[in-house]
Amino acid sequence: MSSAVAVPHTTTAARLFHAVSDETRLALIHMLRDGERCVCELQDALGAAQSRLSFHLRVLKDAGLLSDRKEGRWVYYSLNADGIAELEEAAVRLKPPRRALRVRHASDCCD
């Protein structure tokens, strides 16, 4: 008989990994590494329709990976350092420990 083991932080990790699971969103993160950019610059660089770009920016912002600010009619986006650090931490938690992992055999778990 097996029981599910609750893994801490899985909800946060799932939200963050979902946000970076798309090529367009990864491209946006890469473009914002050098600093804040206007949404019009991002749209031009990606050749993306405004509605499609808005969707991807919202996913990243909702995950806490981006910040935005309005200046007049323009919106400027930048990476949220705390969100990026949280993503890095979530990835590090998946890394196996340095010690050798025990090889399990079928007879070790299920009857």
N, C-alpha and C positions, 0 to 999 in steps of 0.2 A: 504494500500500500504506500503510495507516495503522497506527499502533501506539498502544496505550492509554498515557496519561500518568498516572502515579500522582500523586494530589493529596494533600499532607500533611494529616493530621488529619481525613480523611474519616470514619474509624470513630468518632471522638469526636463530630464534628458530627452524624453520622447518629443516634447514641444520644441526643444532646441534642435534636435537632429532632423525633425520634420522641416524646420525652417531652412536648414542648409541642404536639404535633399534635392534641390532643384538647381540646374545649371545657371539659370538666369539669376537666382538669388545669390548663388556663389559669385557670379560675375559682379553683382552689385556690391557685395562685401569687398571683393578685391578692388573695385573702383574707389571705394570709400576709405581704403587703407591710408591714403595720402591726405585725407581731410575731407571736410564738408564739400558737398556738391549740390548744385541746384537740380531740382527734378527735371528741368528742361535739358540740362547737360547729360543726365543719366539717360533720358529718353533718346536723345540724339546719338549717344555713344552705343546704345544697344539696338537702335532702330526699332524700338518697341512702341506699340500703340499705347496711348495714355492709360486706357482702362487695364490693360495687361500689366503695365508697369506699376500702377497703383495697387493692384492685387498683390504683387510680389513685395512691394514696399510695406504694405500693411502686414503681411505674414511675418516679415523680419521685425517690424516694429512691435507687433503683438508678442513676439517671442522675447522681446527685450534686447534685441541685437542692434537696433537702430534708434536714434533720436532724431527728432525733426524740429524745425523752427520756421515760423512764417515771417517773411519780410515783405510787406506790401502784398502783392498777389502771388509771390513766389514762395515755394517751400524748399527749404534746404535740409538735406539729410546728412547725418554723420554716424559713424559707428559709436555704439555705447560700450565703452571700455569694460564696464561691469558685466554687461551681457556677454561680451566676447570671452571674458575671464570665466564666466559661468559655463560657457560652452566648452572651453578648454578643460575645466575641472570635470565636467561630465564625461569627456572623452578619456581623461586620465583614470577615472574610476573604473573604466572598462578594461584597462591594461592589466594583464595577469601579473601577480607578484614575481619578483626576480627568482625566487626559489623554484626549483623544478616542480612542475605540476605532476601529480600522481596520475598515472594512466589507469583508467577504470576499465574493468572487464564486465561483461554482461552479467556475470554471476554476482557482482558487487551491489547491484541495485534492485533488480526486479526478480520476483519469484515466478 
